[in-house]
Amino acid sequence: MTQTPARTGLQLRTLVKPSGQLEMSLASVAVPSPAADEVVIRIEATPINPSDIGLLLGAADIASAKLSGSAASSVVTMSIAERSMKAMASRLGQSLPAGNEGAGVVVEAGASAAAQALLGKTVAVIGGAMYAQYRSIQADQCLLLPAGTTAAEGASCFVNPLTALGMVETMKREGHSALVHTAAASNLGQMLHKICQADGVALVNIVRKPEQAALLRALGAQHVCDASSASFMEDLTEALAATGATIAFDATGGGKLAGQILIGMEAAINRNAKEFSRYGSAVHKQVYLYGNLDLSPTEISRSFGMAWGVGGWLLFPFLNKIGAAATQALKQRVAAELKTTFASHYAREISLTQALQPEVIAVYGQRATGTKLLINPRLDG
């Protein structure tokens, strides 16, 4: 017999005040009875992804975090620099839920056959407001996890896996044959390495530390370039020449890295040029920015001709572009390889209450490789 959910549950909220402060707190929210095509999920695992941190912390200075209250009454307040408040204008005064994805057990279901079929099952979902003890959502937005899969194993089966698959799919659809990825030792980067290895796609991995390079090489990665190395540009150009990669996905966003990748691509292409062109090579080189690990301006030093582009890439617009059938095919691959290709790793498991503690915010606020945390709302009682 399945458990009937409580009629209220804790939900993590984030609020930017006109006074220049960001406040994170827990609210007790009603859990609505499901409509015919809806289910109620008891959330048991939900990751803190970089995309979640952007909403959770906004432009706040995490070093200024101050905690008041305790347990479910905890409130953490952080200051926002005056120069950053303009970017927060659209969310002033709005208490917003957070958490893109997660997994848990369906504890109540509407009358439809699709909803009833999920009752008592462990499902994953992407739909926002997942940092909560319960989540009501349409049944067709749920991904039924394979038998024997825990909520923790399925919690990250949307954002990172679909992003990694989307990168390879974008590469193919835009006529490229190999790709470059930055922050490549991350959970997402390790997934992308496994996909490319299985599918025979050449991949250039860019990392920021020697230990990250060692991690990827231990996984069998062939082309790994450490941006902290004095020989980075030479190493990058060699890898680009060996792979022929002309498309890159940059999680860094700011700084010089996107421009350096384009410079390396042009240098690799020109190794086989038959004649000089003042306009550079005619081969199109593309860098997509999909993250903001570096919040400084993106610096492009144009020394790679005219056939190039830098743009933004986001998962959900990409999925809308390829359509429902293609998206479903990607989701099915994720479900089939959830414990292998798309396995995620976490530094630790925390409660909703712990997510408000300054020392914990200092960990996930780094957006650093190896610091990914998993929230388990059941730990809050």
C-alpha positions as CSV (number, residue, x, y, z in Angstrom):
1,M,0.0,0.0,0.0
2,T,1.5,3.4,-1.0
3,Q,1.9,6.1,1.5
4,T,-0.4,9.1,1.4
5,P,1.6,12.4,1.3
6,A,1.4,15.0,3.9
7,R,-0.8,17.9,2.9
8,T,2.1,20.3,3.4
9,G,5.8,20.0,2.7
10,L,9.0,22.1,3.0
11,Q,10.2,23.9,-0.1
12,L,13.4,25.9,-0.6
13,R,12.8,29.5,-1.8
14,T,15.1,32.3,-3.0
15,L,14.3,36.0,-2.8
16,V,16.1,39.1,-4.0
17,K,15.1,42.2,-1.9
18,P,15.2,45.8,-3.2
19,S,17.5,46.5,-0.3
20,G,20.3,44.6,-2.0
21,Q,20.0,41.3,-0.2
22,L,19.4,37.8,-1.3
23,E,17.5,35.6,1.1
24,M,17.1,31.8,1.1
25,S,14.6,30.1,3.3
26,L,12.3,27.2,3.7
27,A,8.5,27.6,3.3
28,S,5.8,25.3,4.3
29,V,3.7,24.9,1.1
30,A,0.4,23.0,0.4
31,V,0.6,19.8,-1.6
32,P,-2.4,19.9,-4.0
33,S,-4.4,16.8,-4.7
34,P,-3.4,15.6,-8.2
35,A,-5.6,16.3,-11.2
36,A,-6.5,13.3,-13.4
37,D,-3.3,13.4,-15.4
38,E,-1.0,14.4,-12.5
39,V,1.0,12.6,-9.8
40,V,2.5,13.6,-6.4
41,I,6.2,12.7,-6.0
42,R,7.9,12.4,-2.6
43,I,11.3,13.8,-3.6
44,E,14.2,11.8,-2.3
45,A,17.1,13.1,-4.3
46,T,17.7,16.4,-6.3
47,P,21.1,17.7,-7.4
48,I,22.5,21.2,-7.1
49,N,23.6,21.8,-10.7
50,P,25.5,25.0,-11.9
51,S,22.2,26.0,-13.6
52,D,20.5,25.8,-10.2
53,I,23.1,27.9,-8.5
54,G,22.4,30.8,-10.9
55,L,18.9,31.0,-9.5
56,L,19.6,30.1,-5.9
57,L,22.5,32.6,-5.4
58,G,21.9,35.1,-8.1
59,A,24.6,37.8,-7.9
60,A,25.0,37.4,-4.1
61,D,28.4,37.4,-2.4
62,I,28.5,34.0,-0.7
63,A,31.2,35.1,1.6
64,S,28.7,37.5,3.2
65,A,26.2,34.7,4.1
66,K,24.7,35.0,7.6
67,L,22.3,32.4,9.0
68,S,19.5,33.0,11.5
69,G,16.9,30.7,12.9
70,S,17.3,26.9,13.0
71,A,15.9,23.8,11.4
72,A,12.8,24.5,9.2
73,S,12.9,28.2,10.3
74,S,16.4,28.7,9.0
75,V,17.0,31.9,6.9
76,V,20.3,32.8,5.2
77,T,20.9,36.3,4.0
78,M,23.7,37.4,1.5
79,S,24.5,40.9,0.2
80,I,24.4,41.8,-3.5
81,A,26.8,44.5,-4.8
82,E,25.0,47.7,-6.0
83,R,26.5,47.3,-9.5
84,S,24.9,43.8,-9.7
85,M,21.4,44.8,-8.7
86,K,20.4,45.9,-12.2
87,A,20.8,42.3,-13.4
88,M,18.5,41.2,-10.6
89,A,15.7,43.7,-11.5
90,S,13.4,41.1,-13.1
91,R,13.2,39.0,-9.9
92,L,13.0,41.7,-7.2
93,G,10.5,40.8,-4.5
94,Q,9.7,37.4,-5.9
95,S,10.1,34.4,-3.7
96,L,11.1,31.7,-6.2
97,P,11.3,27.9,-5.9
98,A,14.5,26.3,-7.2
99,G,15.8,22.9,-8.4
100,N,15.6,21.8,-12.0
101,E,15.5,18.0,-11.6
102,G,15.2,15.2,-9.2
103,A,13.8,11.8,-8.4
104,G,11.5,10.2,-5.9
105,V,8.5,7.9,-5.4
106,V,5.0,8.6,-6.7
107,V,2.8,8.5,-3.6
108,E,-0.4,9.8,-5.0
109,A,-1.9,9.7,-8.5
110,G,-4.8,11.1,-10.5
111,A,-7.5,9.0,-12.1
112,S,-6.0,8.6,-15.5
113,A,-4.4,5.3,-16.5
114,A,-1.0,7.0,-17.2
115,A,-1.0,8.5,-13.7
116,Q,-2.2,5.3,-11.9
117,A,0.5,3.3,-13.7
118,L,3.2,5.3,-11.9
119,L,1.7,4.9,-8.3
120,G,4.4,3.5,-6.0
121,K,7.1,3.7,-8.7
122,T,10.4,5.6,-8.6
123,V,10.5,8.3,-11.3
124,A,12.8,11.1,-12.4
125,V,11.5,14.4,-13.5
126,I,12.6,17.8,-14.7
127,G,10.2,20.6,-14.1
128,G,11.6,23.1,-11.6
129,A,10.7,23.6,-7.9
130,M,12.4,20.3,-7.1
131,Y,14.1,21.5,-3.8
132,A,11.0,20.4,-1.9
133,Q,9.6,17.4,0.0
134,Y,6.8,16.9,-2.5
135,R,6.2,17.9,-6.1
136,S,3.0,17.7,-8.1
137,I,3.5,17.3,-11.8
138,Q,2.0,15.9,-15.0
139,A,2.4,12.1,-15.4
140,D,3.8,12.5,-18.9
141,Q,6.7,14.6,-17.5
142,C,7.9,11.6,-15.4
143,L,10.6,9.2,-16.6
144,L,10.0,5.8,-15.1
145,L,13.4,4.6,-13.8
146,P,14.5,1.0,-14.5
147,A,13.8,-1.6,-11.8
148,G,16.4,-1.5,-9.1
149,T,17.4,2.1,-9.7
150,T,17.4,4.3,-6.6
151,A,16.3,7.9,-6.6
152,A,19.9,9.0,-6.0
153,E,21.0,7.2,-9.1
154,G,18.2,8.8,-11.2
155,A,18.3,12.3,-9.7
156,S,20.6,13.7,-12.4
157,C,19.3,11.9,-15.4
158,F,18.1,15.0,-17.3
159,V,20.3,18.1,-17.2
160,N,23.8,16.6,-17.5
161,P,23.0,13.5,-19.6
162,L,20.8,15.4,-22.1
163,T,23.3,18.2,-22.3
164,A,26.1,15.8,-23.1
165,L,24.0,14.0,-25.7
166,G,22.8,17.4,-27.0
167,M,26.4,18.5,-27.7
168,V,27.1,15.4,-29.8
169,E,23.8,15.8,-31.6
170,T,24.5,19.5,-32.3
171,M,27.9,18.6,-33.6
172,K,26.4,16.1,-36.1
173,R,23.5,18.4,-37.2
174,E,25.8,21.3,-37.9
175,G,28.2,19.2,-40.0
176,H,31.2,18.9,-37.6
177,S,33.0,15.6,-37.0
178,A,34.7,16.2,-33.6
179,L,34.3,18.5,-30.7
180,V,35.9,20.3,-27.8
181,H,34.7,20.5,-24.2
182,T,35.9,22.7,-21.3
183,A,35.6,22.0,-17.6
184,A,35.9,18.5,-18.9
185,A,36.5,16.6,-15.6
186,S,33.1,17.5,-14.3
187,N,30.3,14.9,-14.0
188,L,29.0,16.2,-17.4
189,G,32.5,16.1,-18.9
190,Q,33.0,12.5,-17.8
191,M,29.6,11.5,-19.4
192,L,30.6,13.3,-22.6
193,H,33.9,11.3,-22.7
194,K,32.0,8.0,-22.3
195,I,29.5,9.0,-25.1
196,C,32.2,10.0,-27.5
197,Q,34.2,6.9,-26.7
198,A,31.2,4.6,-27.3
199,D,30.1,6.5,-30.5
200,G,33.6,6.8,-32.0
201,V,33.6,10.6,-31.8
202,A,37.0,12.4,-31.3
203,L,36.9,14.7,-28.3
204,V,39.3,17.3,-27.0
205,N,39.0,17.8,-23.3
206,I,40.1,21.1,-21.6
207,V,40.6,21.2,-17.9
208,R,42.0,23.7,-15.4
209,K,44.2,21.6,-13.1
210,P,46.8,18.8,-13.5
211,E,44.8,16.4,-11.2
212,Q,41.7,16.9,-13.5
213,A,43.8,16.0,-16.5
214,A,45.0,12.8,-14.7
215,L,41.4,11.9,-13.8
216,L,40.4,12.0,-17.5
217,R,43.4,10.1,-18.7
218,A,42.7,7.4,-16.1
219,L,39.3,7.1,-17.8
220,G,41.0,6.6,-21.2
221,A,40.7,10.1,-22.6
222,Q,43.2,10.5,-25.4
223,H,43.2,14.3,-25.9
224,V,43.4,16.2,-22.6
225,C,44.7,19.8,-22.4
226,D,45.5,21.6,-19.1
227,A,44.8,25.4,-19.4
228,S,47.1,26.0,-16.5
229,S,50.1,24.5,-18.3
230,A,52.7,26.8,-20.0
231,S,52.3,24.6,-23.1
232,F,48.5,24.9,-23.2
233,M,48.2,26.5,-26.7
234,E,50.7,24.2,-28.3
235,D,49.0,21.2,-26.7
236,L,45.5,22.4,-27.7
237,T,46.6,23.1,-31.3
238,E,48.1,19.6,-31.5
239,A,44.9,18.0,-30.2
240,L,42.8,20.0,-32.6
241,A,45.0,19.0,-35.6
242,A,44.8,15.4,-34.6
243,T,41.0,15.4,-34.2
244,G,39.8,18.0,-36.7
245,A,37.5,19.4,-34.1
246,T,35.8,22.6,-35.3
247,I,33.0,23.0,-32.7
248,A,33.4,23.6,-28.9
249,F,31.2,23.8,-25.9
250,D,32.6,26.1,-23.2
251,A,31.3,25.9,-19.7
252,T,33.6,28.8,-18.6
253,G,31.9,31.6,-20.5
254,G,34.1,34.5,-19.4
255,G,37.8,35.1,-20.0
256,K,40.0,34.3,-22.9
257,L,39.3,30.6,-23.4
258,A,36.7,30.8,-26.1
259,G,39.1,33.0,-28.2
260,Q,42.0,30.6,-27.5
261,I,40.0,27.7,-28.8
262,L,39.2,29.6,-32.0
263,I,42.9,30.5,-32.4
264,G,43.9,26.9,-32.0
265,M,41.3,25.7,-34.5
266,E,42.5,28.2,-37.1
267,A,46.2,27.2,-36.5
268,A,45.3,23.5,-36.8
269,I,43.4,24.0,-40.0
270,N,46.1,26.2,-41.6
271,R,48.7,23.4,-41.2
272,N,47.3,21.9,-44.4
273,A,46.5,25.1,-46.2
274,K,47.5,25.1,-49.8
275,E,47.6,28.9,-50.2
276,F,47.4,32.0,-48.1
277,S,44.1,33.9,-47.6
278,R,43.9,37.3,-45.9
279,Y,40.4,36.3,-44.8
280,G,41.7,33.2,-43.0
281,S,40.5,29.6,-43.6
282,A,37.0,29.1,-45.1
283,V,36.3,26.3,-42.5
284,H,33.6,27.5,-40.1
285,K,34.8,27.3,-36.4
286,Q,32.1,27.5,-33.7
287,V,32.3,28.0,-30.0
288,Y,29.1,27.7,-27.9
289,L,29.0,29.1,-24.4
290,Y,26.7,27.1,-22.2
291,G,27.9,28.0,-18.7
292,N,29.3,30.8,-16.6
293,L,32.0,29.4,-14.4
294,D,34.0,32.6,-15.1
295,L,31.7,35.6,-14.6
296,S,34.2,38.0,-16.3
297,P,33.6,39.4,-19.8
298,T,34.3,37.0,-22.7
299,E,37.5,38.2,-24.4
300,I,37.9,37.5,-28.2
301,S,41.1,38.4,-29.8
302,R,40.4,38.1,-33.5
303,S,43.2,36.3,-35.2
304,F,41.3,33.4,-36.9
305,G,39.9,34.8,-40.1
306,M,36.2,35.4,-40.8
307,A,34.6,32.0,-40.7
308,W,33.8,31.7,-37.0
309,G,31.0,32.1,-34.5
310,V,30.5,32.4,-30.8
311,G,27.0,32.0,-29.4
312,G,25.0,30.6,-26.5
313,W,23.7,27.1,-26.2
314,L,21.0,26.0,-23.7
315,L,19.5,22.6,-23.3
316,F,15.8,23.4,-23.4
317,P,15.8,25.5,-26.6
318,F,17.8,22.7,-28.2
319,L,15.3,20.0,-27.2
320,N,12.4,22.2,-28.5
321,K,14.3,22.6,-31.7
322,I,14.8,18.8,-32.3
323,G,11.3,17.9,-31.4
324,A,9.5,15.4,-29.2
325,A,10.5,12.2,-31.0
326,A,14.2,13.0,-31.1
327,T,14.1,14.2,-27.4
328,Q,12.4,10.9,-26.4
329,A,15.1,8.9,-28.1
330,L,17.8,10.7,-26.1
331,K,15.8,10.1,-22.9
332,Q,15.6,6.4,-23.6
333,R,19.3,6.2,-24.1
334,V,19.8,7.9,-20.7
335,A,17.4,5.4,-19.0
336,A,19.2,2.4,-20.6
337,E,22.7,3.6,-19.6
338,L,21.9,5.3,-16.2
339,K,24.3,3.2,-14.2
340,T,27.1,3.3,-16.7
341,T,27.5,6.2,-19.1
342,F,25.3,8.5,-17.2
343,A,26.2,7.7,-13.6
344,S,26.7,10.8,-11.5
345,H,28.9,11.3,-8.5
346,Y,28.4,13.6,-5.5
347,A,30.7,15.0,-2.8
348,R,28.0,14.5,-0.2
349,E,24.2,14.2,0.5
350,I,22.6,17.1,2.4
351,S,19.1,18.1,3.7
352,L,17.1,21.1,2.6
353,T,18.1,22.7,5.9
354,Q,21.8,22.1,5.4
355,A,21.5,23.7,1.9
356,L,21.0,27.0,3.8
357,Q,24.1,26.7,6.0
358,P,26.9,29.2,5.0
359,E,29.6,26.6,5.2
360,V,27.6,24.3,2.7
361,I,26.9,27.3,0.4
362,A,30.6,27.9,0.3
363,V,31.1,24.4,-1.1
364,Y,28.4,24.4,-3.8
365,G,28.8,28.1,-4.6
366,Q,32.3,27.4,-6.0
367,R,30.8,25.5,-9.0
368,A,34.0,23.5,-8.9
369,T,34.6,20.0,-10.1
370,G,34.2,17.5,-7.3
371,T,31.9,19.7,-5.2
372,K,28.5,18.7,-6.5
373,L,26.0,18.1,-3.7
374,L,22.8,16.0,-3.6
375,I,19.8,17.2,-1.6
376,N,17.7,14.6,0.1
377,P,14.5,16.3,1.4
378,R,13.6,13.2,3.5
379,L,16.5,14.1,5.8
380,D,14.4,17.0,7.0
381,G,11.9,14.6,8.6
